Amino acid sequence: MNQCIEILTLSKDVDKELYKTIQSVVASSKDLSIKQRKTFNYTIVIKNFINSTILEKSRKILKKNKIKFQIISQESITKVEHKVFKTNGWYEAVYDILRTVKNDSFLWFLNAGDYAKISSLKLILKYYQKALNKKYIGISFLTEVINHKKKFIKPGFFFERKNKKFVLSMLPCFQSVLIKAKYLLKYDELIYEGLEGIEQKIIYYYFKKSEICFIPECLSIFNYGGTSTTKKIGLKRRFTNIINFYSQKRFSKLFSELIKLVIDFLPLSFLKTYF
């Protein structure tokens, strides 16, 4: 294989979840040969790096399991002066990390609070070469979502026998998508704008062009409480999203954003499971 797979873990002030994510990658690598492990580069990018308390034990567990890795501060790779106003800082971090990866590498964003399954790395290797051979620019899988004691799989899908293809009820979660770096870089300015859900719009574009293949197996676990869900976005940002979604006629996202606005004002926390 002349290309590589970059596992990218972005983290901000969630050391407990970050360490669980690292442990899950280590566990998933156990059954791989040394040669297979070399297919992967694991990069952990930490915002507020100086406050992290798990650096030493993270390095220790990764070295012990012979995983190729680097742990870096986000500040060390930032090339621009970031705007103060960002949605959780996630898009800002994606913008930064895209400048450090090779154009032809496949990227898997497994953020702090997302976990690899025991079978994840083997699953990626199983389909990675097939995707290259068929000129796909991405591979999407299923995600197991956990919220307290509730578990469900996203997205829902069914098999259309007549056309012999899988049909999805919605787009896959970003935690379970591998995509070539250069195809995200094409949208780097939109990513930097931090419009909530822009990654889904990008995936939708490539799905429509049949450039991403779907594999009906579970790749990752999403657990509420990680990088994507630690902070509410401010009301100013919420209203900005509403205006943007309305102007872009993205009415499903507009509806979701209006519901979130209601949730922010009312004690209806159970609704957050569904939006």
C-alpha positions as CSV (number, residue, x, y, z in Angstrom):
1,M,0.0,0.0,0.0
2,N,1.5,3.3,-1.1
3,Q,-0.8,5.4,0.8
4,C,-1.6,5.7,4.5
5,I,-4.5,6.0,6.9
6,E,-4.4,8.9,9.3
7,I,-6.3,8.4,12.5
8,L,-6.9,12.0,13.9
9,T,-8.1,12.6,17.4
10,L,-8.9,16.1,18.3
11,S,-9.4,17.0,22.0
12,K,-10.1,20.0,24.1
13,D,-10.3,19.8,27.9
14,V,-11.7,16.3,28.0
15,D,-8.7,14.2,29.2
16,K,-10.9,11.4,30.6
17,E,-12.6,10.9,27.3
18,L,-9.4,11.4,25.3
19,Y,-7.7,8.6,27.2
20,K,-10.6,6.2,26.6
21,T,-10.4,7.0,22.9
22,I,-6.6,6.2,22.9
23,Q,-7.3,3.0,24.8
24,S,-9.9,2.0,22.2
25,V,-7.4,2.5,19.3
26,V,-4.8,0.4,21.2
27,A,-7.3,-2.4,21.8
28,S,-8.3,-2.4,18.2
29,S,-4.6,-2.7,17.1
30,K,-4.0,-5.8,19.2
31,D,-4.7,-8.4,16.5
32,L,-2.7,-6.5,13.7
33,S,0.7,-7.5,12.6
34,I,3.6,-5.0,12.9
35,K,3.4,-4.5,9.1
36,Q,-0.4,-3.8,9.3
37,R,0.1,-1.3,12.1
38,K,2.5,0.7,9.9
39,T,-0.4,1.4,7.5
40,F,-1.8,3.8,10.2
41,N,-0.5,7.1,11.6
42,Y,-2.1,8.2,14.8
43,T,-2.1,11.9,15.5
44,I,-3.6,13.4,18.7
45,V,-4.2,17.1,18.6
46,I,-4.9,18.8,21.9
47,K,-6.2,22.3,22.4
48,N,-5.0,23.8,25.8
49,F,-2.2,21.2,25.6
50,I,-0.5,22.7,28.7
51,N,-3.5,21.7,30.8
52,S,-3.5,18.0,29.8
53,T,-2.8,15.6,32.6
54,I,-2.6,12.3,30.6
55,L,0.3,13.0,28.2
56,E,2.8,10.7,29.8
57,K,0.6,7.7,30.2
58,S,-0.8,8.2,26.7
59,R,2.7,8.1,25.2
60,K,3.5,5.0,27.3
61,I,0.6,2.9,26.2
62,L,1.0,3.8,22.5
63,K,4.8,3.1,22.5
64,K,4.2,-0.2,24.3
65,N,1.8,-1.3,21.6
66,K,4.1,-0.1,18.8
67,I,1.6,2.3,17.3
68,K,3.1,5.1,15.1
69,F,1.9,8.2,16.8
70,Q,2.4,11.9,17.7
71,I,0.8,14.0,20.3
72,I,0.9,17.7,19.5
73,S,-0.7,20.9,20.7
74,Q,-3.1,22.5,18.3
75,E,-1.3,25.8,18.8
76,S,1.8,24.4,17.3
77,I,0.2,23.7,13.9
78,T,-2.0,26.8,13.7
79,K,-1.0,28.9,10.7
80,V,-3.6,31.7,11.1
81,E,-4.9,33.9,13.9
82,H,-8.1,32.2,14.6
83,K,-11.3,34.1,15.1
84,V,-12.6,34.1,18.7
85,F,-16.0,32.9,17.7
86,K,-16.1,29.2,16.9
87,T,-18.5,26.3,17.3
88,N,-16.8,24.2,20.0
89,G,-13.5,24.9,18.2
90,W,-13.9,21.6,16.3
91,Y,-13.9,23.1,12.8
92,E,-11.0,25.3,13.7
93,A,-9.0,22.2,14.7
94,V,-10.0,20.4,11.5
95,Y,-8.8,23.4,9.4
96,D,-5.5,23.3,11.3
97,I,-4.9,19.5,11.0
98,L,-5.7,19.5,7.2
99,R,-2.5,21.5,6.7
100,T,-0.3,18.7,8.2
101,V,-1.5,15.6,6.4
102,K,-0.6,14.3,2.9
103,N,-3.1,15.0,0.2
104,D,-3.6,11.3,-0.7
105,S,-3.9,9.9,2.8
106,F,-7.3,8.7,4.0
107,L,-8.5,10.5,7.2
108,W,-10.4,9.1,10.0
109,F,-11.6,11.7,12.6
110,L,-11.9,9.7,15.8
111,N,-12.3,12.6,18.3
112,A,-12.0,12.4,22.1
113,G,-15.4,10.8,23.1
114,D,-15.5,8.6,20.0
115,Y,-14.2,5.1,20.4
116,A,-12.8,2.5,18.0
117,K,-14.4,-0.9,18.2
118,I,-12.2,-4.0,18.7
119,S,-12.7,-4.8,15.0
120,S,-12.3,-1.2,13.7
121,L,-8.7,-1.3,12.4
122,K,-9.2,-4.7,10.8
123,L,-12.4,-3.5,9.2
124,I,-10.6,-0.5,7.7
125,L,-7.8,-2.7,6.3
126,K,-10.4,-5.1,4.9
127,Y,-12.0,-2.4,2.7
128,Y,-9.3,0.2,2.3
129,Q,-7.5,-1.5,-0.6
130,K,-10.8,-2.3,-2.3
131,A,-11.7,1.4,-2.1
132,L,-8.4,2.3,-3.7
133,N,-8.9,-0.2,-6.5
134,K,-12.3,1.1,-7.3
135,K,-11.2,4.7,-7.2
136,Y,-13.4,5.7,-4.2
137,I,-12.4,8.8,-2.4
138,G,-14.1,7.7,0.8
139,I,-15.6,4.8,2.8
140,S,-18.5,5.1,5.2
141,F,-19.6,2.8,7.9
142,L,-22.2,2.6,10.7
143,T,-21.8,4.2,14.2
144,E,-23.0,2.9,17.5
145,V,-24.4,5.8,19.5
146,I,-24.5,5.6,23.3
147,N,-26.3,8.1,25.5
148,H,-26.5,7.0,29.2
149,K,-28.2,3.5,29.0
150,K,-29.6,4.0,25.5
151,K,-27.9,2.5,22.4
152,F,-28.8,2.8,18.7
153,I,-27.1,2.5,15.3
154,K,-26.8,5.3,12.8
155,P,-27.7,5.6,10.1
156,G,-30.7,3.3,9.4
157,F,-30.5,1.5,6.1
158,F,-32.1,-1.2,4.0
159,F,-31.1,-3.3,1.0
160,E,-32.8,-2.7,-2.3
161,R,-32.9,-6.1,-3.9
162,K,-33.9,-4.8,-7.4
163,N,-30.9,-2.5,-7.7
164,K,-28.6,-4.6,-5.4
165,K,-27.6,-1.6,-3.3
166,F,-27.9,-0.3,0.2
167,V,-30.2,2.7,0.8
168,L,-29.5,5.0,3.8
169,S,-32.2,6.7,5.8
170,M,-29.8,9.6,6.5
171,L,-26.1,10.5,6.1
172,P,-23.5,8.6,8.1
173,C,-21.9,10.1,11.2
174,F,-18.5,11.7,10.5
175,Q,-16.9,9.4,13.1
176,S,-17.5,6.5,10.7
177,V,-16.3,8.0,7.5
178,L,-12.8,7.7,6.0
179,I,-12.1,10.4,3.3
180,K,-9.1,11.4,1.3
181,A,-7.5,14.6,2.6
182,K,-7.5,16.5,-0.6
183,Y,-11.3,16.2,-0.9
184,L,-11.8,17.9,2.5
185,L,-9.1,20.5,1.7
186,K,-11.3,21.7,-1.2
187,Y,-13.7,22.9,1.4
188,D,-11.2,24.2,3.9
189,E,-12.6,27.8,3.9
190,L,-16.1,26.6,4.5
191,I,-14.8,24.3,7.3
192,Y,-13.1,27.3,8.8
193,E,-16.3,29.3,8.8
194,G,-17.5,26.8,11.4
195,L,-21.0,26.4,10.0
196,E,-22.5,23.6,12.1
197,G,-23.1,20.5,9.9
198,I,-20.8,21.5,7.0
199,E,-19.1,18.1,7.2
200,Q,-22.4,16.5,6.4
201,K,-22.9,18.8,3.4
202,I,-19.5,17.7,2.1
203,I,-20.3,14.0,2.6
204,Y,-23.7,14.5,0.9
205,Y,-22.0,16.0,-2.2
206,Y,-19.6,13.1,-2.6
207,F,-22.3,10.5,-1.9
208,K,-24.4,12.1,-4.7
209,K,-21.5,11.7,-7.0
210,S,-21.1,8.0,-5.9
211,E,-17.5,8.6,-4.8
212,I,-18.0,7.3,-1.3
213,C,-18.9,3.7,-0.8
214,F,-21.1,2.4,2.1
215,I,-20.2,-0.6,4.2
216,P,-23.0,-1.9,6.5
217,E,-20.7,-2.7,9.4
218,C,-20.1,-0.7,12.6
219,L,-16.8,1.2,12.7
220,S,-17.0,3.5,15.7
221,I,-18.8,4.3,19.0
222,F,-20.0,7.8,19.7
223,N,-20.4,8.6,23.4
224,Y,-22.0,11.9,24.5
225,G,-19.5,13.8,26.6
226,G,-16.6,14.2,24.3
227,T,-15.1,16.9,22.1
228,S,-18.2,17.4,20.0
229,T,-20.7,17.8,23.0
230,T,-18.8,19.4,25.9
231,K,-20.0,22.9,25.3
232,K,-23.2,24.5,24.3
233,I,-22.7,27.0,21.5
234,G,-23.7,30.6,22.5
235,L,-27.0,32.2,21.5
236,K,-25.2,34.5,19.1
237,R,-23.9,31.5,17.2
238,R,-27.3,29.7,17.4
239,F,-29.0,32.7,15.8
240,T,-26.2,32.9,13.1
241,N,-26.8,29.3,12.3
242,I,-30.6,29.8,12.0
243,I,-30.1,32.8,9.6
244,N,-27.5,30.8,7.5
245,F,-29.7,27.7,7.3
246,Y,-32.7,29.7,6.3
247,S,-30.8,31.6,3.5
248,Q,-29.3,28.3,2.2
249,K,-32.8,26.7,2.3
250,R,-31.4,23.8,4.5
251,F,-34.8,23.4,6.2
252,S,-34.1,20.2,8.0
253,K,-31.1,21.8,9.7
254,L,-33.1,24.9,10.3
255,F,-35.8,22.9,12.1
256,S,-33.2,21.1,14.2
257,E,-31.5,24.4,15.1
258,L,-34.9,25.9,16.2
259,I,-35.6,22.9,18.4
260,K,-32.1,23.3,20.0
261,L,-32.9,27.0,20.6
262,V,-36.1,25.9,22.5
263,I,-34.1,23.3,24.4
264,D,-31.6,25.9,25.5
265,F,-34.4,27.9,27.1
266,L,-36.5,25.1,28.5
267,P,-35.5,22.1,30.8
268,L,-36.3,19.5,28.1
269,S,-32.9,17.7,28.3
270,F,-34.4,14.4,27.1
271,L,-34.9,15.9,23.6
272,K,-31.2,16.3,23.1
273,T,-31.0,12.6,22.5
274,Y,-32.9,13.1,19.2
275,F,-31.4,16.3,17.8
